[in-house]
Amino acid sequence: MTRTANFSRLLTALRCGEPDYVPLVELGIHPSIKSAFLGRPITCLMDEIDFAAAAGYDYVKLQPIINMNPANIKPKGEAASHKTAPSTDRVWASEHDGIIQSMEDFERYIWPKIEDISYSRFEQIAPLLPEGMKVIGQYGDIFTLVWEMMGFENFSMALFMDTALVEALFETIGSLIFSMYENMAEIDCVGALWFSDDIAYASGLMISPDALRQYLFPWIKKMGDVARAHDLPFMYHSDGVLWDVFDDLIAAGVNAIHPIEPKAMDILEVKKRVAGKLCVIGNIDLAYTLTRGTPEETAEEVKTRIRQIAPGGGYCLGSSNSVPEYVKPENFRAMVETCKTIGKYPINIA
């Protein structure tokens, strides 16, 4: 089923309303999945637009281009890399030693400059977008980059023993990434802003709520203020259990929360907790349904989620994280096609 792009559909849902159809939203989709769906390789921005239009997305997501480590400095015991597919590396950050262990390391580190950040892809895509389609400007990982640069164990100790270093890293990285949101908000083709930064495991937050309130949430609020000043919805992604910080995210100006990881939170409880305050996005299971299940099982889960969560508005359908290369292409197709077929308001699914 073909569904014409209509960004106002997504805007309505992100602002907790009922649009004409339940929108489809993903933080990321692996190029191999896009290629399988479209029937040709994804090689340029026009291909990204064609995929979005064919699959039923009302937007193309773009990031600014920046090299956060221009000097290519390596930590002791370099991050492990495991080749999983052509042109695809999975990299795990060090839990122990990072690049920056002291204020001396911080002062020696060569940081990118704000003027080095490129927005060229936004400029290139603007004249190509069809009527009804917009760009979502996205970046992330203030918290993640801080702890990855230090190594998580060292970062955790520094929260108590070297707060000056923690503050310096959050200020430097936060300023760089915040500048992206100031600039993306000024770009005409951008219809929403999205910040992603994992702060939780399925068992709980990675650090205390108070530490997040001290170091990260002020930056999220700055981004939320920029989004509100430009009348743009502000979306946030984090895996894991977020019960303790939903109120903080709402206060920071977040309009939508993604991806409601099934093993971490019950989406029915999330919807009850945040109804009218946060749009909920995602939740189609990656642990089994999309990766090991069948198209029929995928379609059934999509129907269940739409029946449970979509009434009243404020829901966008998608995976419970992103769509990696190991998702079955036929299950991805079943997810988007089922949503387009049965996701029309008013919701009426037996």
C-alpha positions in Angstrom: 0.0 0.0 0.0 1.3 3.4 -0.9 0.8 6.3 1.5 1.6 9.8 0.4 4.1 11.6 2.7 2.4 14.1 5.0 4.6 15.5 7.7 1.6 17.1 9.4 0.5 13.6 10.2 3.7 13.1 12.2 3.5 16.5 13.8 0.0 15.8 15.0 1.1 12.5 16.6 4.3 14.0 18.1 2.1 16.6 19.8 -0.1 13.8 21.3 -3.0 14.2 18.8 -4.8 11.8 16.5 -3.6 12.2 12.8 -5.2 10.5 9.8 -3.0 7.4 10.2 -0.5 6.1 12.8 2.9 7.4 11.6 5.9 5.2 11.1 9.1 6.3 12.9 12.6 4.8 13.1 15.8 6.2 14.6 17.8 4.2 12.0 17.3 1.6 9.3 20.2 -0.4 8.0 21.0 0.3 4.3 20.6 -3.5 3.5 17.0 -3.4 4.8 16.3 -0.3 2.8 17.8 -1.8 -0.4 15.8 -5.0 0.0 12.6 -3.0 0.4 13.3 -0.7 -2.5 14.8 -3.3 -4.8 18.0 -1.4 -5.4 21.1 -0.1 -3.5 20.8 3.0 -1.4 23.6 5.2 -2.8 22.4 8.8 -2.6 20.0 11.1 -0.9 17.4 10.7 -3.6 17.4 6.9 -2.8 16.8 7.8 0.8 13.8 9.9 -0.2 12.5 7.1 -2.5 12.8 4.6 0.2 11.0 6.8 2.7 8.2 7.4 0.3 7.8 3.8 -0.7 7.9 2.5 2.9 5.5 5.1 4.2 7.7 7.4 6.3 6.9 11.2 6.3 10.5 12.2 6.8 14.2 11.6 6.1 16.4 11.7 9.1 19.8 13.5 8.7 22.7 14.2 11.0 25.4 16.9 10.8 28.8 15.6 9.9 31.5 16.0 12.6 34.7 14.1 13.5 34.7 14.0 17.3 38.3 12.7 17.4 40.2 14.6 14.6 43.6 13.5 16.0 42.5 9.8 16.0 43.7 9.3 19.5 43.3 5.7 20.8 42.7 4.6 24.3 44.8 1.9 26.0 43.3 -1.4 24.8 41.5 -0.1 21.8 37.8 -0.6 21.5 36.9 -4.1 20.1 35.5 -4.3 16.6 33.7 -7.2 15.2 32.9 -7.4 11.5 29.3 -8.5 11.1 28.6 -7.6 7.4 30.2 -5.8 4.5 30.8 -2.2 5.5 29.4 -2.8 8.9 31.4 -2.7 12.2 30.1 -3.2 15.7 32.2 -1.4 18.2 32.1 -1.8 22.0 33.4 1.0 24.1 35.9 0.3 26.9 34.3 -0.2 30.3 37.7 0.5 31.9 40.2 2.8 30.2 39.2 5.7 27.9 41.1 8.3 26.0 40.7 10.9 28.8 41.8 9.9 32.3 42.8 13.2 33.8 42.5 17.0 33.3 45.9 16.8 31.6 44.5 14.4 29.1 41.5 16.6 28.6 43.7 19.7 28.0 45.9 17.8 25.5 42.9 16.4 23.5 42.3 18.0 20.1 38.6 18.9 20.0 36.7 19.7 16.8 35.6 23.2 16.3 32.0 24.3 15.9 32.8 25.7 12.5 34.1 22.3 11.4 30.6 20.8 11.6 29.0 20.3 8.1 25.3 20.6 7.3 25.9 19.9 3.6 23.5 17.0 3.4 20.7 19.2 4.6 21.5 21.7 1.9 21.6 18.9 -0.7 18.3 17.3 0.2 16.2 20.4 0.5 15.4 20.8 -3.2 14.8 17.0 -3.6 12.1 16.6 -1.0 8.6 15.9 -2.3 5.7 17.9 -1.1 4.7 16.7 2.3 8.1 15.3 3.4 10.5 17.0 5.8 13.8 16.3 7.4 14.2 15.3 11.1 17.5 16.7 12.3 19.2 14.3 14.7 22.4 13.9 16.7 23.1 12.6 20.2 25.4 11.1 22.8 26.5 13.9 25.1 26.4 11.5 28.1 27.6 8.6 26.0 30.6 10.4 24.6 31.6 11.6 28.0 31.7 8.1 29.6 33.1 6.5 26.5 36.0 9.0 26.5 36.7 8.2 30.1 35.7 4.5 30.2 32.6 3.7 32.3 34.4 2.6 35.5 36.6 5.7 35.5 33.7 7.9 34.7 31.7 6.4 37.5 34.5 7.1 40.0 35.1 10.6 38.7 31.4 11.5 39.5 32.6 11.4 43.1 36.4 12.0 42.9 37.0 14.3 39.9 33.9 16.3 39.3 35.9 19.1 37.6 36.9 16.7 34.8 33.3 15.4 34.4 32.1 19.0 34.3 34.7 20.0 31.7 33.8 17.1 29.4 30.1 17.7 29.6 30.6 21.4 28.9 32.8 20.8 25.9 30.9 18.0 24.3 27.5 19.5 25.3 28.4 22.9 23.7 29.5 21.2 20.4 26.3 19.1 20.1 24.0 21.9 21.3 25.3 24.1 18.5 24.1 21.5 16.0 20.5 21.9 17.3 20.8 25.7 17.2 21.8 25.4 13.5 19.5 22.5 12.5 16.5 24.5 13.9 17.2 27.3 11.4 17.1 25.0 8.3 13.9 25.4 6.4 13.5 21.7 5.5 13.8 20.6 9.1 10.4 19.7 10.7 11.5 18.2 14.0 14.6 17.7 16.2 15.7 14.4 17.7 18.3 13.8 20.4 19.4 10.3 21.2 21.5 9.4 24.3 21.2 6.0 26.1 21.0 6.6 29.8 19.5 3.3 31.1 19.7 -0.4 31.0 16.7 -2.7 31.1 17.4 -3.0 34.8 17.7 0.7 35.6 19.4 4.0 35.0 23.2 3.9 34.2 23.9 6.7 36.8 21.7 8.3 39.4 18.8 10.6 38.5 20.6 13.4 40.4 23.7 13.1 38.4 21.7 13.2 35.2 19.9 16.3 36.5 23.2 17.9 37.2 25.1 17.1 34.0 22.9 16.0 31.1 19.3 17.3 31.5 20.3 21.0 31.4 21.6 20.3 27.9 18.4 18.5 26.9 16.5 21.5 28.2 18.6 23.9 26.1 17.7 21.8 23.0 14.1 21.7 24.0 14.1 25.5 24.4 15.5 25.8 20.9 12.9 23.4 19.4 10.1 25.3 21.2 11.4 28.7 20.0 11.2 27.4 16.4 7.9 25.6 16.9 9.5 22.2 16.2 8.7 19.0 18.1 11.6 17.6 20.2 12.1 13.9 20.3 14.3 11.9 22.6 15.7 8.3 22.4 17.0 6.2 25.2 16.8 2.5 25.7 16.1 1.1 29.1 14.0 1.9 32.2 13.1 5.6 32.3 10.4 5.8 35.0 12.5 7.9 37.3 13.2 10.6 34.7 10.0 10.9 32.7 9.0 14.1 34.6 12.5 15.5 34.0 12.3 14.9 30.3 8.8 16.5 30.1 10.1 19.5 32.0 13.0 19.8 29.6 10.6 20.2 26.7 10.7 16.7 25.2 7.6 15.9 23.2 8.1 12.3 22.3 9.9 9.3 23.8 11.5 6.4 21.9 11.7 3.4 21.7 9.9 1.9 24.8 12.1 -1.2 25.0 9.8 -4.2 25.8 12.0 -5.9 28.3 12.5 -2.6 30.2 9.0 -1.0 30.3 5.4 -2.0 29.6 4.2 0.3 26.9 0.7 0.2 28.3 1.9 1.6 31.6 4.1 4.1 29.8 1.1 5.4 27.8 -1.0 5.7 31.0 1.8 7.6 32.7 2.6 10.1 30.0 -0.6 10.4 28.0 -1.1 13.9 26.7 2.5 14.8 27.7 4.7 12.6 25.6 4.1 10.8 22.3 5.3 7.2 22.6 7.2 5.7 19.7 8.3 2.2 18.8 8.0 -1.0 20.9 7.8 -3.7 18.1 10.0 -6.4 19.5 13.5 -6.9 18.1 14.5 -9.7 20.4 12.2 -12.1 18.6 9.4 -10.7 16.4 11.3 -8.7 13.8 14.5 -10.8 13.9 13.4 -14.4 14.3 9.6 -14.3 13.9 7.4 -14.6 10.8 5.7 -11.9 8.8 2.4 -13.2 10.3 3.7 -12.8 13.8 5.0 -9.3 13.0 1.7 -8.3 11.6 -0.1 -9.6 14.6 2.1 -7.6 17.0 1.6 -4.5 15.0 -2.1 -4.9 15.2 -1.9 -5.4 18.9 0.2 -2.3 19.5 -2.1 -0.1 17.3 -5.2 -1.5 19.0 -3.7 -0.9 22.5 -1.8 2.3 22.1 -3.0 4.3 19.1 -6.5 5.3 20.3 -6.4 8.9 21.7 -3.4 9.7 19.6 0.2 10.3 20.6 1.6 7.0 19.1 4.1 6.3 16.3 4.8 2.8 15.3 8.3 1.4 14.9 10.9 -1.1 16.2 12.0 -1.2 19.8 15.4 0.4 18.9 16.2 0.6 15.3 16.2 -1.7 12.3 19.6 -3.5 12.1 20.8 -5.7 9.2 19.8 -8.9 11.1 16.1 -7.9 11.0 14.3 -10.2 8.4 13.5 -8.0 5.4 10.1 -9.7 5.1 9.3 -8.8 8.7 10.2 -5.2 8.2 7.9 -5.1 5.2 5.1 -6.8 7.2 5.6 -4.2 9.9 5.2 -1.1 7.7 2.6 -2.5 5.4 0.4 -3.7 8.3 0.7 -0.3 9.9 -0.3 1.5 6.7 -3.2 -0.9 6.1 -4.9 -1.0 9.5 -3.6 2.2 11.2 -6.3 4.6 10.0 -8.1 6.7 12.6 -10.5 6.2 14.2 -8.8 2.9 15.2 -11.2 0.0 14.8 -9.3 -3.3 15.2 -11.1 -6.3 16.6 
